[in-house]
Amino acid sequence: MWEDYPLIPRGGIELKRGKNYKEKYKMIDRTSLYDVNEAVELVQKTATAKFDETIEAHIRLGVDSRHADQQVRGAIVLPNGTGKTIKVLVFAKGDKAQEAKDAGADYVGAEEFIDKITKENWFDFDVVVATPDMMGVVGRLGRVLGPKGLMPNPKSGTVTFEVSKAVSDIKAGKVEYRLDKTNIIHVPVGKASFEEDKLLQNLNVLLDAIKKAKPSSSKGQYFKSITITSTMGPGIKINPAKI
């Protein structure tokens, strides 16, 4: 049986699947592809940890991220938020700095944050927003922010003069979606404590946005696989043909 085999994560350290995980696994028919609403119901049933687990969607697309004309990237505001309090750092000056503060940004400034990040290894923030005129300053952080996925980008709406809207959207539950090197998109869509209909609505909004972002050069099946999972639970596969 599958439970007799160890779980080998990155790094090669052998781990055994826990008893709770095995019990959750038994609730799922691994040969089935579920409808979206059935998958959401199941993912909440398997989210039994003592903390409020995050629900994530993992979507493999039939595109090749190595080609510029097949990139899939964008950002949306989930109608019911992510359930997480997001800390926002804004690089701006003058009136735009005050605008960011009034919108609820957690940290607002300019050059002073360069040293704080590079010399103090400070990363007490989740999203970085910058006005276009500040990108010369922020660019010096490219090697630090880039690998962490924190570099501001016009495509995700984080390089903008509309800092008030950017901060408000992020605080309300804006999430960015983009392909990784294996052509998979990973996005949090809420918490296990959400009401089922709200979690379902978030997921459907995400899937609809990705569907609309399909590159014109993409041929064949677009949604290859869709899996949702809780932080500590097994993956539940959704039937991509019904999206």
C-alpha positions in Angstrom: 0.0 0.0 0.0 1.1 3.6 -0.6 1.3 4.3 3.2 4.1 1.8 3.5 6.4 4.0 1.5 8.3 7.0 3.0 7.8 10.5 1.9 11.1 11.9 0.4 11.1 15.7 0.2 13.8 17.9 -1.2 17.1 17.3 0.5 16.7 13.6 0.6 15.7 13.3 4.2 13.3 10.5 4.7 10.0 11.3 6.5 7.1 9.0 7.3 3.6 10.1 6.6 1.7 10.7 9.8 -1.4 8.9 11.0 -3.6 12.0 10.6 -2.4 12.4 7.0 -3.2 8.8 6.2 -6.7 9.2 7.6 -7.3 12.3 5.5 -6.0 10.4 2.4 -8.6 7.7 2.9 -11.3 10.3 2.4 -10.3 10.9 -1.2 -10.8 8.7 -4.2 -7.4 9.0 -5.9 -8.9 7.7 -9.2 -11.5 10.4 -9.4 -11.4 13.9 -10.8 -13.8 16.0 -8.8 -16.1 18.8 -9.7 -15.0 22.2 -8.2 -17.7 22.3 -5.5 -17.0 18.7 -4.5 -13.2 19.4 -4.3 -13.8 22.5 -2.1 -16.0 20.5 0.3 -13.4 17.7 0.5 -10.4 20.1 1.1 -12.2 21.6 4.0 -13.0 18.2 5.5 -9.3 17.2 5.3 -8.1 20.5 6.9 -8.1 19.3 10.5 -4.9 20.8 11.9 -5.0 22.8 15.1 -4.4 26.0 13.1 -6.4 27.7 10.3 -4.9 26.0 7.3 -4.4 27.9 4.0 -6.1 26.5 1.0 -4.0 26.6 -2.2 -4.6 25.9 -5.9 -1.9 24.4 -8.0 -2.7 24.7 -11.7 -0.6 23.1 -14.5 -1.1 24.7 -17.9 -0.5 23.4 -21.4 1.9 26.2 -22.2 5.7 26.6 -22.3 7.0 29.3 -20.0 10.3 29.3 -21.8 8.6 31.2 -24.6 7.7 34.9 -24.1 4.5 34.6 -26.0 3.2 31.8 -23.7 3.7 33.6 -20.4 0.6 33.6 -18.1 0.8 36.3 -15.4 -1.6 38.7 -13.8 -3.2 39.7 -10.5 -6.8 39.7 -9.2 -8.6 40.7 -6.1 -10.2 37.6 -4.5 -13.8 38.7 -3.6 -13.5 37.2 -0.1 -9.8 37.9 0.5 -7.1 35.4 1.4 -7.8 35.3 5.1 -4.2 36.5 5.7 -3.1 39.9 7.0 -0.7 41.3 4.4 2.1 43.7 5.2 2.8 46.2 2.5 6.1 48.1 1.9 5.7 51.2 -0.4 8.6 53.0 -2.0 7.3 56.6 -2.6 8.0 60.2 -1.8 6.1 63.4 -1.1 2.3 63.3 -1.7 2.5 59.7 -2.9 4.1 58.6 0.3 1.3 60.2 2.3 -1.3 58.6 0.0 0.2 55.2 0.7 0.1 55.9 4.5 -3.5 57.0 4.3 -4.4 53.8 2.4 -3.0 51.6 5.2 0.5 50.7 4.0 2.6 49.2 6.8 5.9 50.8 5.8 6.5 53.8 3.5 9.8 55.3 2.6 12.7 55.4 0.1 16.4 55.0 0.4 16.4 54.2 4.1 14.8 50.8 3.4 17.6 49.8 1.0 20.2 49.5 3.9 17.6 48.0 6.2 16.9 45.2 3.7 20.4 44.6 2.5 22.4 45.1 5.7 19.9 44.0 8.4 18.2 41.2 6.3 14.9 42.8 7.1 11.9 41.2 5.4 8.9 42.0 7.6 6.6 42.6 4.6 4.7 40.5 2.1 4.3 42.8 -0.9 6.4 45.7 -2.2 4.8 48.6 -4.1 6.7 51.4 -5.8 5.9 54.5 -7.8 7.6 54.4 -11.2 10.0 57.3 -10.3 11.3 55.1 -7.4 12.3 52.1 -9.5 15.8 53.4 -9.8 16.1 53.0 -6.1 14.2 49.7 -5.9 16.3 48.3 -8.7 19.2 48.1 -6.4 17.3 45.4 -4.5 16.7 43.3 -7.6 19.1 40.5 -6.5 17.5 40.4 -3.1 13.8 40.8 -3.8 13.7 39.0 -7.2 14.4 35.5 -5.9 11.8 35.9 -3.2 9.2 37.0 -5.7 8.9 40.4 -4.1 10.2 42.7 -6.9 7.5 45.2 -7.9 6.2 44.7 -11.4 3.9 46.8 -13.6 2.1 43.6 -14.8 1.0 42.8 -11.2 0.1 46.4 -10.5 2.8 47.0 -8.0 4.6 49.6 -10.0 2.1 52.5 -10.2 1.4 56.1 -9.3 -2.0 54.9 -8.0 -0.6 53.8 -4.7 -3.8 54.2 -2.8 -5.6 51.7 -5.0 -2.7 49.3 -5.1 -2.4 49.2 -1.3 -6.2 48.9 -0.8 -6.4 46.1 -3.3 -3.6 44.2 -1.7 -5.1 44.6 1.7 -8.4 43.4 0.4 -7.0 40.2 -0.9 -5.2 40.8 -4.2 -3.1 37.8 -5.3 -0.7 37.5 -8.2 -0.6 34.4 -10.4 2.3 33.4 -12.7 3.9 30.3 -14.1 6.9 28.7 -12.5 9.5 26.9 -14.5 7.4 23.7 -14.6 4.4 25.6 -16.0 2.5 25.4 -12.8 0.7 28.3 -11.0 0.5 28.3 -7.2 -2.0 30.6 -5.6 -3.6 30.7 -2.1 -7.4 31.0 -2.4 -8.4 31.3 1.3 -8.5 29.6 4.7 -10.0 26.4 5.8 -12.3 28.4 8.2 -13.9 30.2 5.2 -17.6 29.4 4.5 -17.7 26.9 1.7 -19.4 29.2 -0.8 -16.8 32.0 -0.2 -13.9 29.6 -0.8 -15.6 28.3 -3.9 -16.2 31.8 -5.2 -12.5 32.7 -4.7 -11.4 29.6 -6.6 -13.8 30.2 -9.5 -12.7 33.8 -9.8 -9.1 32.7 -10.0 -9.8 30.0 -12.6 -11.8 32.4 -14.7 -9.0 34.9 -14.6 -6.4 32.3 -15.7 -8.7 31.1 -18.4 -9.1 34.6 -19.8 -5.3 35.0 -19.7 -4.8 32.1 -22.1 -2.1 33.1 -24.7 -3.3 33.1 -28.3 -0.2 31.0 -29.2 -1.3 28.2 -26.8 -2.6 25.2 -28.6 -4.3 22.0 -27.3 -5.5 21.5 -23.8 -5.0 24.6 -21.7 -5.8 23.3 -18.2 -3.7 20.2 -17.8 -4.4 19.6 -14.2 -5.9 21.4 -11.2 -5.3 20.4 -7.6 -6.3 22.1 -4.4 -4.9 21.3 -1.0 -4.8 22.5 2.6 -1.5 23.2 4.3 -1.3 19.8 6.0 -3.7 17.9 3.8 -3.4 15.7 0.6 -4.1 17.1 -2.9 -7.6 16.9 -4.4 -7.7 16.8 -8.2 -10.4 18.8 -10.0 -11.6 17.7 -13.5 -10.1 20.3 -15.8 -12.5 19.5 -18.6 -15.3 21.0 -16.6 -13.6 24.4 -16.1 
